[in-house]
Amino acid sequence: MTETTDPVRPIRFDAGQQPDGQGTTTTKQLYADPTGHFQAGFWSSEPSRSEVTYAIDEICFVLEGTVRLTDAGGHAEIFRSGDSFVVPAGFKGTWENLEPVRKFYAIHKPATG
């Protein structure tokens, strides 16, 4: 008996992909596992600042732009094109796009019990 699996699919950055207008973001999910606990995709946004509380684990790879993450204790980290980072579930702080940002992301959503 032969098992079938999904084929490997390339994910390519589309430099023409732009946010959806006035300061909004574009999110394009490119993959989700059958359980919905793991997802990956592309995200872009214009400069903005948001207070965030993460209920998921997310790994980000910045394709373009600059992001500043500041935790609730005031510690800030800056990530630029070519950088990758993990935002763990439970993170509380501020996410700032200091210029237009484009990234690939992969998230893990813990099972709710």
Backbone hydrogen bonds, N-H to C=O, Kabsch-Sander energy under -0.5 kcal/mol:
donor,donor_aa,acceptor,acceptor_aa,energy
12,R,10,P,-0.5
15,A,13,F,-0.8
17,Q,14,D,-2.2
21,G,19,P,-0.9
23,G,21,G,-1.4
26,T,44,S,-2.5
28,K,42,F,-3.0
29,Q,27,T,-0.5
30,L,40,A,-2.5
31,Y,40,A,-2.0
33,D,38,F,-2.5
36,G,33,D,-1.5
39,Q,107,I,-2.1
40,A,31,Y,-2.4
41,G,105,Y,-2.3
42,F,28,K,-2.3
43,W,103,K,-2.6
44,S,26,T,-2.4
45,S,101,V,-2.3
46,E,24,T,-0.8
48,S,97,N,-1.1
50,S,95,W,-2.6
52,V,93,G,-3.0
54,Y,91,F,-2.9
57,D,108,H,-2.2
58,E,87,V,-2.5
59,I,106,A,-2.8
60,C,85,F,-3.1
61,F,104,F,-2.5
62,V,83,D,-2.7
63,L,61,F,-0.5
63,L,102,R,-2.7
64,E,102,R,-1.8
67,V,79,F,-2.9
68,R,96,E,-2.7
69,L,77,E,-2.6
70,T,94,T,-2.3
71,D,75,H,-2.6
72,A,92,K,-1.6
74,G,71,D,-2.4
77,E,69,L,-2.5
79,F,67,V,-2.9
81,S,65,G,-0.8
82,G,62,V,-3.3
83,D,80,R,-2.9
85,F,60,C,-1.9
87,V,58,E,-3.2
90,G,54,Y,-3.4
91,F,88,P,-2.1
93,G,52,V,-2.3
94,T,70,T,-2.7
95,W,50,S,-2.9
96,E,68,R,-2.4
96,E,94,T,-0.5
97,N,48,S,-2.6
98,L,66,T,-2.2
98,L,96,E,-0.8
99,E,66,T,-0.9
101,V,45,S,-2.9
102,R,64,E,-2.1
103,K,43,W,-2.8
104,F,61,F,-2.1
105,Y,41,G,-2.5
106,A,59,I,-1.9
107,I,39,Q,-3.1
108,H,57,D,-2.6
109,K,37,H,-3.3
